[in-house]
Amino acid sequence: MKPVLLFLIVILMAFTPPAAQQGEFCGVRNFSWQSGEHINYHVYYTLAGIYVYGGEANFHVNLEQYGNKPVYHLTGDGKTNSFFDGFFKVRDKYESYIDTASLQPYKFVRNIWEGDFKKFESVTFSHTARTATSQGGVFPVPDCVQDVLSAIYYARNIDFNRYKPGDRVPFSMFIDDKTYNLYIRYLGKEVIKTRYGRFEAIKFKPLLIEGTIFSGGEKMVVWVTDDANKIPVRIESPISVGSVKVDMMGYRGLRHPMTALKSRR
């Protein structure tokens, strides 16, 4: 999987659990976000041990119609700033159309431009036939499969209070014509200080797909707000050259008050 939209989009990939366990996660309902939500992130890269601002990502939720059904239209777009454009220009856009009740995706679109690499991908899901259809063909998928963008919003409704540090949280995810078997490892709760402010947070590590800038394994660390919103506020990870840090820098249209924010920077 190619970089950048980022470090946010890979955070919530997870594995397909045994059938008996998987059913537990098929019934998650949305209590954490709503139409009109907008979240902004800044991406920082290390250069000679100093973090340098490299670009931004924005995530939006809108209530729309898809095939005469009400859906949440999720959009994530990311870009490098003018300085990094000269080294490795990124203009990425991801979209997912998901059922308002089950939070399962009907359609996923990926349109990315990263350096010399460009790719357009469109996937439609049939949850009755358990298939995903893309330009590459028709592929079998398990129950409750997610795409990389819908997985973020799906996982924001997980009740982490049900888990102990070290526990693994399951998902299934389809990308690049494959279903990946990954997971999130819950690490517990702590206070994290970011460029935006100081938050009470839930901490975890996702098992990453090995790619062009990330190595596989549990090397990325993610913090999400320990409140009803469960917004990612800090992501840190080593990459092939140096490391990267992503901080939440702005939001509006939240479903709940931001009670996890203890102080602004």
N, C-alpha and C positions, 0 to 999 in steps of 0.2 A: 504494500500500500504506500503510495507516494505521500510526502509531507503535506503539509502545513495546515490547512484548516483544521487541521491543526491538531495540534497537540490536544485540543479540546475534544476533537471528534474521536480520537483513539482512546480517550480515557474510559469510556464505558463499553468496551467490548467484553464479552463474556462467553462462558462455554455452555454447551448443551448438556444438562444434567441427565441422570437416569430418569426413565419415564415416570416413575412414581413420584420423584421429587419435582419434575418439571411442571406438573399440573398445579403445584402450589404457586407458581409464578405466572400462570396464564390469566389469573383473575385480578391483576393489579388495576386499580382505578385511579383516575387523576384527582388528587387533592392538593397538588403543589403549584400548579401554574395555570394560566388562563390566556385567552385571546387578548392581544394587545401588549403582551410582555416583550420587552426588548432589553438585551444585555450586551454590553460592550467589553471587550478584552484587549489588552495590550500584550504583545509578544516581545520578549527580551532575549537576546543572544549574548553569550559570553565572548568577549574579545580581550585577550590578555588578562583574564581574571576580572574584567569589568563588564557589567551587564549594560548592553546597548539596546535602545529601543529599535525594533526591527519591523513592526507592522501591527495590524490590528485585526480583530474578528468581531463580527456582530451576529447575534442570534435573535430571530423574531418568531412570534406565534400569531397566526391569523385564523379566524374561523371562516371557512369557505364551504363550497359544494364541490363534490367530486363524484361523478356518476350518479347524480341525484341523491347523494348521501352527504350528511354534514360531516366535515372533516376538519382537523387542525392542519393547517399548512405551515410546516416548520421550515425555516430558511436559515442557513448559516453561510456567511460569506467572509472570506479572508483575503488580505492583500499585504504585501510588503510596502514599506515606505519608499520614498524617492531614492534614498541612499542605497538601500539594499536592492532596489530595482536594477541597479547597475551590475550587481553580482549574481543575483538569482531572483528574478522577478516572479511574483506569485499573484495570481488572480483566480481565486477558487470560489465556487458556489455550489452548495449542497441544498437539496430540497427533499422533503418527505411529506406525503399526504397520509395522515393516520386517522383511524376510526376514533370518534369522540368517546365511545364507551369502552372498547377493548384496548385502545392505544396500539393496535396492530397496523402496520403500514400497508397501504394499497399501492403506492407508487413512490419510487425513489429516483432522483435525478442528481447526477454528479457531472459538473462542467468545470474542469480544472485546467489551469495553465501555470506550470511550474518550471521555470527555466526554459529549456527546449522541449519539455514534455507537455503535450496536450492530450486530454481525453474527455470524451463525452460518453456517459453511461446512463441508460434509462432502464429501470427494472419495475415490472408490475408483479404484484403478489396475488395469488389465489389461495386463500386460507382454507377453503373447502377442498380444493384439489391438492393442497400442500405443494404448490409449485411457485417458482420465481422465473419470470420470463424476461430475458434481456436480448441485446443484439447477438449474444453468443449462443442463444438457444433456450430451452426449457429445462429447469433443474429442480429436482426434488428438494424440499426444505422441511424441517421439523415444525411441529406446532409452536406457536408463539414466537416465530422468528422475527428478528428486528433488522433494520438497516442501521448504518453507523450513526445517522442523525436521530432517528426515532429512539434508538437505544439510550441516548442521553436523557431525553424527556421521560421515557419509561422508567429509567433507573432513579430519577428524582422522586419517585413515589415509593421507593423501597423503605420499609421501616427498619432502620439500622438498629433500633433498640432491641430487636429480636435476635441480634447476633452478638457473639463474643469475639474479642480481638483474636485474629488468626483465622476466623471463619471465612469461607469462600461463598460468594453470591453469584448464582448462575443466570446466564442468558444464552440465547443462540443468535448468531448474527450472519447475514449474507452480504458479501461484497466481492467484487471481481469474479463473479460466477462460482463462488465457493461458500460453503457454510463453515465458519471457524469455531473451534472448540476452545474457548477461553474463559476467564473468570475475573472477578474483582475480589481481592483479599481485604477484608475489613481490618483496620488497625486500631480503632478506638477513637477517642475524642481528645481534642486539645485546643488551646487558643493559638491562632496564627496571626502574625502581623504582616500585612501586605502593603503595597503602595497606595491602596485605597483606605485602609484602616485596619482595625483589630477586630477579629471575629472569633466567636466560639464555633468550632468546626468539627466535622466528621472527617476522619483521615482514612484513606485506603490506597492500595496499589493494584492497578490492572495488569493482567498478563497480556503483553503486547505482541502483535504480529511483527516478526522481523521484517524490516523494510530498508529503504534507502538511507534513512537517517537514524532510525531507532533499531537497537538490537533487541532480540526477543527476551522475554522474561519479565520479572517484577522489578523494574528499575525506575519506573515513573511513580511519583507520589502525587496524590490529588487531595485537596481539601474542599469540602462543600459546607455551606452554612448549616449549623446545627439548629435549624428552625423549620417551620413548615414549608419554606420555599426550596430548600436544598440546592442552592445555586453554587456551582463551582466558583471558588474565589481565588485559588492558587493551584498551579500545576508546575511541577519541577521535574526535569528529566535530563540525563546525559544524552547526547546525540553523537553522531559519528565524529564531529569536530566540536569539542567544547560541550556546552550544555545550554538548556533553554529554560526560561521561566515565563509563565503566563499569569497575569493578574487581572481580575475583574476590576474595571475602572468606571463603570456606570450602569445604571438600570432604571427602568420605569415600567409601569403597568404590572407590578407584582400582584399576585393574588392575596398575599398575606403581608403584614408588616415585617420589616427586616429586623427582627428581634435579636438575631445573632450578632449584629454589628454593635460592638461595645464602645468604640470611639473612632472618629475619623483621624486620618493622619494629619 
